[in-house]
Amino acid sequence: MARTSTVRRLAELAEDQWGLVTRAQAEKAGVPRSTFDRLAADGSILERVAHGVYHLAGAPLPDHAELRAAWLQLAPAVPAWERTPEQGVVSHRSAAALYGLGHLPADIHEFTLPSRRQTRRADVRIHRRPIAAHEWIELRGLPVTRPSRIAADLLGDHEDPGAVAAVIVDAIRGGRDDPGAFADSLAPLAARFGLRRGDGLALLRWLLEVVDDPDTAQWINETTAHAMRHTGSRSASPSTRSR
């Protein structure tokens, strides 16, 4: 039988990680490798979810357990509550699935990191790109790119425009992100679609027209009004300072 203190340490780690714990975290917490191996044996208290990641018996199995386990593998020794976006943010199709946006299958776990990272898993894809503070949020305990960033990432990776438009529509209608944020994030991709360079509003309009969404005109008007107010406030600031 494992000592009560060992089980308690594992439970404390798993408590804030959806019932999951990594071998590296356990070793860092002082659990001997031999003890961990015994607890991970068939019929004991640890059930293997992925290489080096285990579920503690008795804890509810979380939603998106495989995605969470893959994320823990990115920095296996670091507890979830100590992580930063530099250690991996859920992105692309995986992020859309976590929000419940669009209809793209998410059979590959996708993450974005600012530095190069390799994985041997065929079902994990790592993208190397910086992520600004306003481009991600915490969702269901995981760092996840915002819908406006998801749309830009998907379109940048040559996803079907109609599928990307479905993500955008679901996000705006569900209050997950606003049209202006999409226009801003899509702006760098406008020229790729034959539009004026940097014209994110035109690209947003085209995507919404692809799916023939009935609220297209309303959302474009809102975005245009927001942009005009923003531009107006910036242009007024020099004269205000000169007074």
N, C-alpha and C positions, 0 to 999 in steps of 0.2 A: 504494500500500500504506500502511496506517495504521502509525504508529510503534509499535514494540513497547511503549513506555511507556504509550501510550494504551490499547492492548488490555489491558495489565496492570492499569491502573486500573479499567477496566470489569469485569475478571474479579474483582478484589478486592471490588468492590461487589456483584457478582452471587453471589459465593461463599456469603454468609450470607443470601441472599434467594432461595434455591431456583433459582438461575440466572436471576433476573429483575433488571432494572435500569430505572430511570426516566430519562427525558431530563433532568429537573430535577436528579437526583442526579449525573448525568454532568457537567452544566454546573457544578454546585457543586464537583465534583472537578477542574475545570479542563480538561475536554474541550471543545474548540471546537465550536460548533454545526455548522459546515460539515463537520468531521470526523465528528461523530455522524451527520449526514445521509448521508454517504457510506457509513458502516458499516451504516446501516439500509436501504440500497438493496437491491433484489432481488439475491439471490445472495451477499450479504455475511454478516457474522458476527452481525448483530442481526436478529431476527425479531419483528415487531410482534405483541403479544398483545392489547393494548388501547391506547386513546389515551394516548400518552406512556409506555407500558410495553412493554419489549422482553425477549425471551428470548435469552440468549447461546448461540450455536451451540456444540455440543459438550457443553453441560451437560444433564443429564437433565431432561426436562420434569416438573415436580412434579405431584403429585395436586392436585385442586381449583385448577388453574392460573388459571382465570378469576376465582375468588373471591379468590385471592391478589393478582391484578393489580388487581381493584377495590379491595381494601384498600390497596394501595400508592398508588392514585390519591387517597385521602383526604388524604394529606399527602405529595405526590410528591417533595418535596425532602429529606425526612427518612428516613434509612436505617431499616430494620426494627428493628435492634438498639437504636436510640435512642428508639423510640416509647413513648408512655404510653397508658393507656386513654382519656385525653382526646382522643386522635387517632383513636379508632375501635376498637370491639370487635365481633367477629363475634357475631351474636345471632339470636334467633328461629329460623326454619326453617333458615337457613344454619348456625347453630350445631348444631342437631339433626342435620343431615346430616353435619357434620364429625365428630361423635361416632359416627354410625351409629345414631341413636336414632329409633324410630318409623318412619313411612312417609309423612310429608308431603313432597311434591315441593318442591325448593328451586331453582326456575328463576329466582328473584329473589335477588340478593345482598343480605343484610340486615345492617346495622350499627347499633350504638347509640353515640351520642355525648352528652356532657353539655351541649353547646352547639349552637345552630342551624347547620346545614350544608346546602347545596343541591347537587343534582347534576342534570346534564342527561341522565343515562343512564336509560332506561326500565326497565332490568333491575337497577337498584340502588335500594334503599329504605333511607332513613336515619331512625332513630327517635331522638328527643331525650328522654333520661332519664338521671339520674345512675346510676353503677354503683359500688357499694361494693367495697372491696378483697376481701372474702370472696365476692363474686358472680362472679368470673371467674378463669380460670386460663390458662396457656399450653398450647396443644394443637397439636401438629405445627407449632410455630413461630409460631402466631398467637394473639393474645389472644381468648379465647372465653368467653362467659358459661357459668356452671356449669349443669348440668341443672335444678336447682331454680329458677334464675332463668329458664331457657328456658321451663319449664312455666308460670310466672307470666306471662311476656311473651306467650306464645301465647294463654293463656286470656284475658288482658286485651285482646287484639286480636280476641276473639270467634272463635277457632279452634274447630273441632268438639271437644267435650269427650272423645269417644272417641279422637280422634287425639292429644290431649294426654295422655290416660291411657296410651296406648301408649308415648309418650316416657318417662313416669314409670316404667312397668313395666320397660322396657328398661334405664333408668338404674339403678334399684335392683338389679335382678337382675344387672347387669353390674358392680356395685360402683362406679359412677360418682358416686353421691350417695346419701345415706341418707334414709329416710322422714321423719325429723325435720326435715331441711332443706326438704323439700317442704312439710310442714305449715306451717313458718314463712313460706315465700315465698308460699304460697297464701292465708294468713290475710286479707290486705286485700281479697280477692275473694269471701270467703264470703257476705257479705250479698247480693251480686248473684245468688246461686243459692238465695236463700230460707233461708239458714242463719244461725245466730247470728253477729252481727258479730264478726269476728276469729277465728272458729273454723276455723282452717286444718286441724285434724285431721278435722273433719267433712267438709270439702270434699275432702280427700285420700281419705277412706273412700268418699265418693260416687263419685269418679272411678274408683277401683279397682273398685268394684262395677259401674260402667258396662261395663267390659270383662270382668267376672266372673273376675278373676284369682284363682287358687287360694291364693295366699299373702297375700291381703288381711288376714285375721285376724292372722297372724303379724306383718306389718309394722305394723299399727295397734297391736298390743300393745307392740311394741318402741318405737314412737313415744310411746305413753302412758306407759310406764315411764320413758323418758328425760325427758319433760316433768315427771313427778312428782319425779324426782330433782333436776332443775334448780330447780323451784319450792321443793322442800324445803330445798335448800342456801341459797337466797336468803332464805327465811323464817327460817332458823336463824341467819343472820349477825347480826341486831340483838342477840339474846340473848347470842351469843358475845362481841360487843363490850362488852356491859354488865357482863360478869363482871370 
